[in-house]
Amino acid sequence: MDCVKSAIILLVAAWTLSGQDGKLTADGAKKLKNPIAFTKKSISQGRDTFLRNCVGCHGDNGKALIDVVADATDLTDPKAFRDGTSDGEIFRSIRDGAGASMPSFKSQIEKDEDLWHLVNFIHSLWPPEAQPPLQDKAAQPPLQKENK
Ligand code: HEC
């Protein structure tokens, strides 16, 4: 009986703590919501972080065409993603690492905010029909008119 009890306690602990190593579970990641709007500003902040941390393996266009790490995911093609394409799942791949050779960036990129900007940048690499709608269109129509 005690055995069953401790098994249940362990299960609940694993479920609530999202794993003892502090990594997000697949289900936990799916539930995450991106708090940063998909705007040009966010995309460009994500691009800066990408250029500093990710081009070595994914290439500066995200296509991973370089020979050195041929198995890095082509980030421009959502169909090529192996670990999910929701915002939370991409967040998890970057924060905790993916597959056998994508490292975790938890310690290099400390602010969650910067990880979400990266998620937005990755969306911007996708074909237009797969991208979420840009949020700044609605926010600044008068400004754009004046500029023309
Ligand atoms: C050391 C090389 C390396 C670096 C640096 C690197 N990646 Fe990766 N990345 C990989 C590899 C290899 C994979 C494929 C992992 C797998 O699924 O086997 C991958 C997968 C991914 C995935 C998951 C795609 C999927 O299959 O679901 C995302 C998202 C991603 N990388 C984003 C980034 C971002 C953003 C950065 C910079 C912060 C970055 N990577 C830096 C090697 C790297």
Boltz pocket constraint, residues with backbone or C-beta under 6 A from the ligand:
constraints:
  - pocket:
      binder: B
      contacts: [[A, 49], [A, 50], [A, 53], [A, 54], [A, 55], [A, 56], [A, 57], [A, 58], [A, 69], [A, 71], [A, 72], [A, 73], [A, 75], [A, 80], [A, 81], [A, 82], [A, 83], [A, 84], [A, 90], [A, 93], [A, 94], [A, 98], [A, 99], [A, 100], [A, 101], [A, 102], [A, 103], [A, 105], [A, 118], [A, 122]]
      max_distance: 6.0
